[in-house]
Amino acid sequence: MRQIVLDTETTGLEPSQGHRIIEIGAVEIVNRRPSGNRFHQYLNPEREIEAGAIAVHGITNEVLAGKPRFADIAHDFLEFVRGCELIIHNAPFDVGFINSELALMQAGDTRIDELCQVLDTLRLARSRHPGQKNDLDSLCKRYHIDNSQRTLHGALLDAEILADVYLAMTGGQTALFQDATQSSTRGAANAGTVAVERDRSPMVVVRASAQELEAHAAWMEEIDRKSSGKCLWKKIDGAGAA
């Protein structure tokens, strides 16, 4: 099961008003484990960024001078996400902007929500926590996800944080050794096309390897030794083995 957690930053809120994508960040999850594969790109929007958007993500036109256009990276981006399930917070916003960029390229009838299934974690969170705040920062607090580096919105950093939130929200273990160290922004609000959405993905059981089982047994022995034979987990393991 291959999933891509994705976020974008933009020049403003409405692609219908000519606003463009200026950053794409995406991280891959395979069988509910971060694979380490990422797609990250800053983009030259060929237009001015609104002051309100800069206040959110801190990205200026000067920063983007000389960066590639969306059309320059579209092939690599589409190949990275093709056939996966996209996981996006407030998916209509990001999907709408990506489809707008594809339309500007005159890329036939290509739409991101036809190449991929899309799961909107905002809708998922609202269904699980009705009447509560379900923005990314609130979800981090609710699920005890460290977002201390999120002083500004940033596509890659927000995608990494959302990956942890999604795994926690759907009952899975979050990444234990994530190196989320980059920052920038997320342009909030509603826009664009309604995303295709799928209900919660089926859980995948990942069994411990022989090496992991051996390490577990050694740790139980150490606890048992330090507790003078009072390690209940070791007794339970022994009963299960018997």
Backbone as numpy.savetxt, mean C-alpha at the origin, in Angstrom:
# Nx Ny Nz CAx CAy CAz Cx Cy Cz
-0.86 -15.52 -4.73 -1.71 -14.33 -4.73 -0.83 -13.09 -4.73
-0.90 -12.30 -5.79 -0.05 -11.12 -5.94 -0.91 -9.87 -5.81
-0.51 -9.00 -4.88 -1.22 -7.75 -4.65 -0.22 -6.60 -4.72
-0.69 -5.46 -5.18 0.13 -4.25 -5.23 -0.58 -3.16 -4.44
0.08 -2.65 -3.40 -0.46 -1.53 -2.64 0.07 -0.25 -3.28
-0.85 0.65 -3.66 -0.49 1.78 -4.51 -1.00 3.10 -3.95
-0.23 4.15 -4.21 -0.65 5.50 -3.87 -0.08 6.47 -4.90
-0.74 7.60 -5.08 -0.25 8.64 -5.99 -0.28 9.98 -5.28
0.53 10.90 -5.78 0.44 12.31 -5.43 0.16 13.09 -6.71
-0.55 14.21 -6.58 -1.04 14.91 -7.76 -0.87 16.42 -7.62
-1.11 17.13 -8.72 -1.02 18.59 -8.72 -2.24 19.25 -8.10
-3.33 18.50 -7.97 -4.58 19.01 -7.42 -5.55 17.88 -7.26
-6.84 18.21 -7.13 -7.83 17.20 -6.78 -8.61 16.63 -7.95
-8.69 17.34 -9.07 -9.60 16.93 -10.13 -8.88 16.73 -11.46
-8.80 15.49 -11.96 -8.21 15.29 -13.29 -9.04 15.97 -14.38
-10.33 16.15 -14.14 -11.18 16.82 -15.12 -10.82 18.29 -15.29
-10.07 18.85 -14.33 -9.60 20.23 -14.41 -8.15 20.30 -14.88
-7.66 19.20 -15.43 -6.31 19.19 -15.97 -5.23 18.84 -14.98
-5.59 18.40 -13.79 -4.56 18.05 -12.82 -3.93 16.71 -13.17
-2.67 16.55 -12.76 -1.86 15.41 -13.21 -1.21 14.71 -12.02
-0.74 13.49 -12.29 0.02 12.72 -11.29 1.46 13.21 -11.27
2.01 13.38 -10.06 3.41 13.79 -9.94 4.26 12.75 -9.21
3.64 11.76 -8.60 4.40 10.69 -7.95 3.54 9.43 -7.89
4.17 8.29 -8.17 3.53 6.99 -8.01 4.42 6.15 -7.10
3.80 5.54 -6.09 4.51 4.61 -5.22 3.72 3.32 -5.11
4.38 2.18 -5.26 3.68 0.90 -5.21 4.60 -0.16 -4.61
4.05 -1.00 -3.74 4.81 -2.08 -3.12 4.06 -3.39 -3.34
4.81 -4.45 -3.55 4.24 -5.75 -3.88 4.09 -6.62 -2.64
2.94 -7.30 -2.54 2.69 -8.31 -1.52 2.40 -9.63 -2.23
3.10 -10.68 -1.86 2.86 -12.01 -2.43 2.51 -12.96 -1.29
1.34 -13.58 -1.39 0.86 -14.48 -0.34 0.91 -13.82 1.04
0.45 -12.54 1.06 0.33 -11.75 2.29 1.67 -11.46 2.95
2.73 -11.47 2.17 4.04 -11.07 2.68 4.67 -10.06 1.73
5.18 -8.91 2.25 5.87 -7.96 1.38 7.06 -8.64 0.70
7.14 -8.52 -0.63 8.19 -9.20 -1.38 9.47 -8.38 -1.47
9.37 -7.09 -1.20 10.52 -6.20 -1.39 10.53 -5.52 -2.75
9.69 -5.97 -3.68 9.60 -5.33 -5.00 8.78 -4.06 -4.91
9.28 -3.00 -5.52 8.61 -1.70 -5.46 8.66 -1.02 -6.82
7.71 -0.12 -7.02 7.76 0.79 -8.17 7.59 2.19 -7.60
8.57 3.07 -7.90 8.49 4.44 -7.39 9.02 5.40 -8.44
8.24 6.44 -8.72 8.67 7.39 -9.75 8.04 8.76 -9.50
8.89 9.81 -9.52 8.41 11.18 -9.58 8.19 11.53 -11.05
7.20 12.39 -11.32 6.82 12.69 -12.69 6.70 14.20 -12.92
7.09 14.62 -14.11 6.91 16.01 -14.52 5.49 16.17 -15.06
4.63 16.98 -14.37 3.24 17.08 -14.80 3.03 18.06 -15.95
4.07 18.81 -16.32 3.97 19.80 -17.39 2.87 20.83 -17.11
2.69 21.15 -15.84 1.78 22.21 -15.42 2.14 22.59 -13.98
1.59 23.70 -13.50 1.87 24.15 -12.15 1.14 23.30 -11.12
1.78 23.13 -9.97 1.16 22.41 -8.85 0.44 23.43 -7.97
-0.79 23.13 -7.58 -1.54 24.04 -6.74 -0.88 24.20 -5.37
-1.00 25.40 -4.80 -0.38 25.68 -3.51 -0.94 24.74 -2.43
-2.24 24.47 -2.48 -2.84 23.58 -1.49 -2.27 22.18 -1.55
-1.96 21.71 -2.75 -1.37 20.38 -2.90 0.06 20.37 -2.37
0.81 21.43 -2.63 2.18 21.50 -2.13 2.20 21.47 -0.61
1.20 22.12 0.01 1.12 22.13 1.47 0.92 20.72 2.03
0.30 19.85 1.23 0.04 18.48 1.68 1.26 17.60 1.48
1.87 17.66 0.27 2.96 16.72 -0.02 4.35 17.35 -0.11
4.43 18.65 -0.21 5.73 19.31 -0.22 6.51 19.20 -1.52
5.89 18.68 -2.58 6.57 18.51 -3.87 6.33 19.74 -4.73
7.39 20.36 -5.23 7.27 21.57 -6.03 7.65 21.29 -7.48
7.31 22.24 -8.36 7.68 22.09 -9.77 9.19 22.05 -9.94
9.93 22.76 -9.07 11.38 22.75 -9.16 11.94 21.35 -8.88
11.32 20.65 -7.94 11.75 19.28 -7.62 11.54 18.36 -8.82
10.49 18.62 -9.60 10.11 17.73 -10.69 10.73 18.11 -12.03
11.46 19.20 -12.07 12.09 19.61 -13.32 13.06 18.51 -13.78
12.92 18.08 -15.02 13.79 17.04 -15.56 13.33 15.63 -15.29
12.26 15.46 -14.51 11.73 14.12 -14.28 10.97 13.65 -15.52
10.80 12.34 -15.68 10.07 11.83 -16.85 8.59 12.18 -16.78
7.93 12.14 -17.91 6.48 12.30 -17.97 5.82 10.94 -17.71
4.54 10.96 -17.43 3.83 9.69 -17.21 3.97 8.78 -18.43
3.85 9.35 -19.61 3.93 8.53 -20.84 5.28 7.82 -20.95
6.32 8.41 -20.37 7.65 7.82 -20.45 7.79 6.56 -19.60
6.99 6.48 -18.54 7.13 5.34 -17.61 5.90 4.43 -17.63
4.93 4.77 -18.46 3.65 4.05 -18.44 3.82 2.56 -18.71
4.65 2.20 -19.68 4.82 0.78 -20.01 5.35 0.00 -18.81
6.41 0.51 -18.17 7.00 -0.18 -17.03 6.01 -0.27 -15.88
5.26 0.81 -15.65 4.28 0.81 -14.57 3.17 -0.22 -14.82
2.64 -0.24 -16.03 1.55 -1.17 -16.34 2.02 -2.62 -16.27
3.25 -2.87 -16.68 3.78 -4.23 -16.58 3.96 -4.64 -15.12
4.28 -3.69 -14.26 4.47 -3.99 -12.84 3.15 -4.38 -12.18
2.05 -3.73 -12.58 0.78 -3.96 -11.89 -0.14 -4.93 -12.64
0.15 -5.23 -13.88 -0.79 -6.01 -14.71 -1.18 -7.34 -14.04
-2.48 -7.58 -13.97 -2.99 -8.85 -13.47 -3.03 -8.99 -11.96
-2.57 -7.98 -11.23 -2.56 -8.08 -9.77 -3.89 -7.57 -9.19
-4.02 -7.65 -7.89 -5.07 -6.94 -7.19 -4.46 -5.67 -6.62
-4.96 -4.51 -7.04 -4.49 -3.23 -6.51 -5.20 -2.94 -5.20
-4.44 -2.54 -4.20 -4.98 -2.14 -2.90 -4.70 -0.65 -2.74
-5.77 0.15 -2.66 -5.64 1.60 -2.67 -6.59 2.18 -1.63
-6.13 3.19 -0.90 -6.99 3.89 0.05 -7.67 5.05 -0.66
-9.00 5.02 -0.70 -9.79 5.95 -1.51 -9.48 5.72 -2.99
-9.72 4.50 -3.42 -9.34 4.05 -4.76 -9.90 4.91 -5.91
-11.14 5.42 -5.83 -11.63 6.22 -6.96 -10.73 7.40 -7.31
-10.08 7.98 -6.30 -9.18 9.11 -6.55 -8.00 8.69 -7.42
-7.27 7.68 -6.98 -6.07 7.25 -7.69 -6.40 6.61 -9.04
-7.44 5.77 -9.05 -7.84 5.12 -10.30 -8.27 6.16 -11.32
-9.01 7.17 -10.87 -9.44 8.22 -11.77 -8.27 8.97 -12.39
-7.25 9.26 -11.59 -6.08 9.97 -12.11 -5.28 9.10 -13.06
-5.10 7.82 -12.73 -4.34 6.94 -13.62 -5.06 6.78 -14.95
-6.37 6.59 -14.91 -7.13 6.47 -16.16 -7.08 7.76 -16.97
-7.05 8.90 -16.29 -6.93 10.17 -16.99 -5.58 10.28 -17.70
-4.52 9.85 -17.03 -3.18 9.87 -17.65 -3.14 8.94 -18.86
-3.75 7.77 -18.74 -3.79 6.83 -19.87 -4.58 7.42 -21.04
-5.65 8.13 -20.74 -6.44 8.76 -21.80 -5.65 9.85 -22.50
-4.88 10.62 -21.74 -4.06 11.67 -22.34 -3.00 11.09 -23.27
-2.57 9.86 -22.97 -1.61 9.18 -23.83 -2.27 8.63 -25.09
-3.61 8.67 -25.11 -4.37 8.03 -26.19 -4.00 6.54 -26.29
-4.00 5.91 -25.10 -3.59 4.50 -25.01 -4.78 3.58 -25.29
-5.43 3.80 -26.41 -6.58 2.97 -26.77 -7.66 3.07 -25.72
-8.22 1.94 -25.34 -9.25 1.91 -24.30 -8.67 1.38 -22.98
-7.36 1.52 -22.78 -6.71 0.99 -21.59 -7.20 1.71 -20.34
-7.64 0.93 -19.37 -8.05 1.44 -18.07 -7.41 0.57 -17.00
-6.91 1.20 -15.95 -6.21 0.44 -14.92 -7.15 -0.54 -14.23
-8.43 -0.18 -14.09 -9.37 -1.06 -13.40 -9.88 -2.18 -14.30
-9.41 -2.24 -15.54 -9.67 -3.38 -16.40 -8.45 -4.30 -16.49
-7.28 -3.74 -16.19 -6.06 -4.56 -16.14 -5.89 -5.24 -14.79
-6.50 -4.66 -13.75 -6.32 -5.16 -12.40 -7.66 -5.14 -11.67
-7.80 -6.02 -10.70 -8.88 -5.86 -9.73 -8.46 -4.80 -8.73
-9.42 -4.10 -8.17 -9.12 -3.01 -7.25 -9.88 -3.19 -5.95
-9.17 -3.11 -4.84 -9.79 -3.15 -3.51 -9.57 -1.80 -2.85
-10.67 -1.16 -2.45 -10.61 0.16 -1.81 -10.59 -0.04 -0.29
-9.44 0.22 0.34 -9.33 0.01 1.78 -10.13 1.04 2.57
-10.44 2.19 1.98 -11.29 3.15 2.68 -12.70 2.59 2.84
-13.24 2.01 1.78 -14.56 1.40 1.87 -14.54 0.20 2.81
-13.46 -0.56 2.75 -13.33 -1.71 3.64 -13.31 -1.26 5.10
-12.53 -0.20 5.39 -12.44 0.32 6.75 -13.78 0.87 7.22
-14.50 1.56 6.34 -15.81 2.11 6.73 -16.80 1.01 7.04
-16.70 -0.12 6.33 -17.62 -1.24 6.61 -17.29 -1.91 7.93
-16.01 -1.86 8.34 -15.60 -2.52 9.58 -15.65 -1.58 10.78
-15.55 -0.28 10.52 -15.53 0.71 11.61 -16.49 1.84 11.29
-17.79 1.55 11.15 -18.74 2.59 10.78 -18.81 3.70 11.83
-18.92 4.92 11.34 -19.04 6.07 12.23 -17.74 6.54 12.83
-16.61 5.91 12.47 -15.31 6.30 12.99 -14.46 6.94 11.89
-13.40 7.62 12.28 -12.47 8.16 11.30 -11.71 7.00 10.67
-11.62 7.01 9.34 -10.95 5.92 8.64 -9.91 6.42 7.65
-9.36 7.62 7.89 -8.21 8.06 7.11 -7.01 7.23 7.52
-5.93 7.33 6.76 -4.78 6.45 6.98 -4.16 6.65 8.35
-4.05 7.90 8.81 -3.46 8.15 10.13 -4.32 7.53 11.24
-5.65 7.64 11.11 -6.53 7.07 12.12 -6.43 5.55 12.14
-6.30 4.94 10.97 -6.16 3.49 10.90 -4.82 3.04 11.50
-3.78 3.82 11.27 -2.48 3.50 11.88 -2.60 3.48 13.39
-3.29 4.46 13.95 -3.47 4.52 15.40 -4.30 3.33 15.87
-5.35 3.00 15.14 -6.26 1.92 15.54 -5.55 0.56 15.53
-4.68 0.36 14.51 -4.02 -0.93 14.37 -2.56 -0.92 14.84
-2.17 0.16 15.54 -0.84 0.25 16.14 0.27 0.13 15.09
0.09 0.85 13.97 1.10 0.90 12.92 1.91 2.18 13.08
3.23 2.06 13.06 4.10 3.23 13.23 4.06 4.10 11.98
3.54 5.32 12.12 3.54 6.28 11.01 4.25 7.57 11.40
5.20 7.45 12.34 5.87 8.63 12.87 6.66 9.39 11.81
7.04 8.71 10.72 7.80 9.38 9.66 6.91 10.11 8.67
5.60 10.01 8.86 4.65 10.59 7.90 4.32 12.03 8.27
5.32 12.92 8.20 5.07 14.33 8.46 4.41 14.99 7.26
4.69 14.49 6.08 4.01 14.90 4.85 3.52 13.65 4.14
2.54 13.81 3.27 2.10 12.69 2.45 3.19 12.36 1.43
3.36 11.10 1.11 4.30 10.66 0.09 3.84 9.34 -0.48
3.88 9.20 -1.79 3.27 8.03 -2.44 3.90 6.72 -1.98
5.23 6.63 -1.97 5.86 5.37 -1.60 5.71 5.10 -0.10
5.95 6.10 0.72 5.81 5.92 2.17 4.38 5.55 2.53
3.40 6.22 1.92 2.00 5.92 2.22 1.62 4.52 1.74
2.18 4.08 0.62 1.91 2.72 0.14 2.48 1.70 1.12
3.67 1.96 1.64 4.28 1.03 2.60 3.46 0.96 3.89
3.00 2.14 4.36 2.19 2.17 5.58 0.85 1.47 5.33
0.24 1.74 4.18 -1.05 1.12 3.87 -0.93 -0.40 3.78
0.21 -0.90 3.29 0.41 -2.34 3.24 0.31 -2.94 4.65
0.95 -2.30 5.63 0.86 -2.77 7.01 -0.56 -2.68 7.54
-1.24 -1.56 7.24 -2.62 -1.38 7.70 -3.52 -2.44 7.09
-3.38 -2.68 5.79 -4.23 -3.67 5.12 -4.05 -5.05 5.72
-2.79 -5.47 5.95 -2.54 -6.79 6.52 -3.11 -6.91 7.93
-2.99 -5.83 8.71 -3.56 -5.85 10.06 -5.08 -5.86 10.01
-5.66 -5.08 9.12 -7.11 -4.94 9.04 -7.78 -6.22 8.55
-7.07 -7.00 7.76 -7.64 -8.24 7.22 -7.16 -9.46 7.99
-6.57 -9.24 9.15 -6.27 -10.34 10.04 -4.92 -10.97 9.86
-4.05 -10.36 9.03 -2.74 -10.94 8.79 -1.67 -10.23 9.57
-0.50 -10.82 9.59 0.65 -10.23 10.27 1.23 -9.13 9.41
1.59 -8.01 10.02 2.20 -6.91 9.28 3.69 -7.15 9.10
4.30 -6.35 8.23 5.74 -6.48 7.99 6.49 -6.14 9.27
7.44 -7.00 9.66 8.17 -6.80 10.91 9.43 -5.98 10.73
9.99 -5.99 9.54 11.28 -5.34 9.33 11.20 -4.37 8.15
10.15 -3.58 8.09 9.98 -2.67 6.96 10.89 -1.47 7.12
11.49 -1.02 6.01 12.40 0.12 6.07 11.77 1.33 5.41
10.56 1.69 5.88 9.88 2.84 5.30 10.59 4.10 5.76
11.42 4.69 4.88 12.24 5.84 5.27 12.04 7.04 4.37
11.14 6.96 3.38 10.99 8.05 2.44 9.72 8.80 2.75
9.63 10.07 2.29 8.43 10.83 2.52 8.12 11.75 1.37
6.86 12.17 1.29 6.36 13.16 0.33 4.91 13.49 0.60
3.82 12.83 -0.06 2.44 13.23 0.21 1.32 12.42 -0.37
0.14 12.69 0.10 -1.06 12.10 -0.50 -2.08 13.20 -0.68
-2.56 13.40 -1.91 -3.61 14.37 -2.18 -4.94 13.74 -1.86
-5.66 14.28 -0.87 -6.89 13.64 -0.42 -8.06 13.96 -1.34
-9.24 13.51 -0.95 -10.52 13.86 -1.57 -11.00 12.89 -2.60
-12.18 13.16 -3.11 -12.89 12.25 -3.99 -12.83 12.74 -5.42
-12.51 11.86 -6.36 -12.54 12.25 -7.76 -12.46 11.02 -8.62
-12.80 11.19 -9.89 -12.53 10.14 -10.86 -13.58 9.05 -10.90
-13.16 7.94 -11.46 -14.06 6.83 -11.75 -14.20 5.91 -10.55
-15.36 5.32 -10.39 -15.55 4.36 -9.31 -14.76 3.10 -9.62
-13.98 2.64 -8.65 -13.10 1.51 -8.88 -13.86 0.20 -8.79
-13.39 -0.78 -9.54 -13.90 -2.14 -9.39 -13.35 -2.67 -8.09
-14.20 -3.31 -7.30 -13.78 -3.74 -5.96 -14.14 -5.18 -5.71
-13.30 -5.87 -4.97 -13.53 -7.25 -4.60 -13.56 -7.36 -3.09
-14.38 -8.28 -2.57 -14.43 -8.49 -1.14 -13.09 -9.02 -0.64
-12.97 -9.15 0.65 -11.73 -9.60 1.29 -11.16 -10.83 0.61
-9.88 -10.80 0.32 -9.20 -11.92 -0.34 -9.15 -13.12 0.59
-9.16 -14.34 0.03 -9.07 -15.53 0.88 -7.74 -15.59 1.62
-7.79 -16.06 2.85 -6.57 -16.17 3.64 -5.68 -17.28 3.09
-4.39 -17.04 3.13 -3.42 -18.04 2.68 -2.62 -18.50 3.89
-2.55 -19.82 4.10 -1.79 -20.37 5.23 -0.34 -20.58 4.78
0.58 -19.91 5.47 2.01 -20.06 5.17 2.63 -20.86 6.31
3.02 -22.08 6.03 3.55 -22.97 7.07 5.02 -22.69 7.35
5.42 -22.95 8.60 6.80 -22.72 9.01 7.73 -23.69 8.29
8.92 -23.19 7.97 9.93 -24.04 7.34 10.59 -24.92 8.41
11.37 -25.89 7.95 12.08 -26.77 8.88 13.03 -25.96 9.76
13.68 -24.96 9.15 14.61 -24.12 9.91 13.87 -23.31 10.98
12.68 -22.79 10.63 11.89 -22.03 11.59 11.40 -22.92 12.72
10.98 -24.15 12.41 10.53 -25.09 13.44 11.66 -25.44 14.40
12.86 -25.60 13.84 14.03 -25.91 14.67 14.35 -24.75 15.60
14.28 -23.53 15.08 14.54 -22.35 15.91 13.49 -22.21 17.00
12.24 -22.51 16.65 11.16 -22.45 17.64 11.40 -23.46 18.77
11.78 -24.68 18.41 12.02 -25.72 19.41 13.17 -25.31 20.35
14.22 -24.72 19.77 15.36 -24.29 20.58 14.95 -23.19 21.56
14.09 -22.29 21.10 13.63 -21.19 21.96 12.76 -21.74 23.10
11.89 -22.72 22.79 11.07 -23.33 23.83 11.95 -24.02 24.88
13.02 -24.68 24.42 13.95 -25.34 25.35 14.60 -24.31 26.28
14.96 -23.14 25.72 15.60 -22.09 26.51 14.63 -21.53 27.55
13.38 -21.30 27.14 12.37 -20.81 28.09 12.13 -21.85 29.19
12.06 -23.11 28.78 11.83 -24.18 29.75 12.97 -24.26 30.77
14.19 -24.09 30.28 15.36 -24.15 31.16 15.32 -23.00 32.16
15.02 -21.77 31.68 15.03 -20.60 32.56 13.86 -20.62 33.54
12.78 -21.35 33.21 11.62 -21.37 34.10 11.57 -22.64 34.94
12.66 -23.38 34.95 12.76 -24.62 35.73 11.67 -25.61 35.35
11.48 -25.79 34.04 10.53 -26.78 33.56 9.08 -26.36 33.57
8.81 -25.05 33.65 7.43 -24.58 33.74 6.92 -23.96 32.44
7.56 -24.25 31.34 7.16 -23.68 30.05 5.92 -24.41 29.52
4.75 -23.78 29.61 3.50 -24.41 29.18 3.48 -24.65 27.68
4.08 -23.73 26.90 4.08 -23.86 25.44 4.80 -25.13 25.03
5.88 -25.43 25.73 6.63 -26.65 25.40 5.79 -27.89 25.67
5.01 -27.85 26.76 4.14 -28.99 27.08 3.04 -29.14 26.04
2.49 -27.99 25.58 1.43 -28.02 24.56 2.00 -28.56 23.25
3.20 -28.07 22.87 3.86 -28.57 21.66 4.07 -30.08 21.75
4.51 -30.54 22.93 4.75 -31.97 23.11 3.48 -32.78 23.01
2.38 -32.24 23.56 1.10 -32.95 23.49 0.62 -33.03 22.06
0.83 -31.89 21.31 0.42 -31.88 19.91 1.20 -32.86 19.09
2.50 -32.98 19.39 3.36 -33.91 18.64 2.98 -35.35 18.93
2.56 -35.60 20.21 2.16 -36.94 20.58 0.85 -37.34 19.92
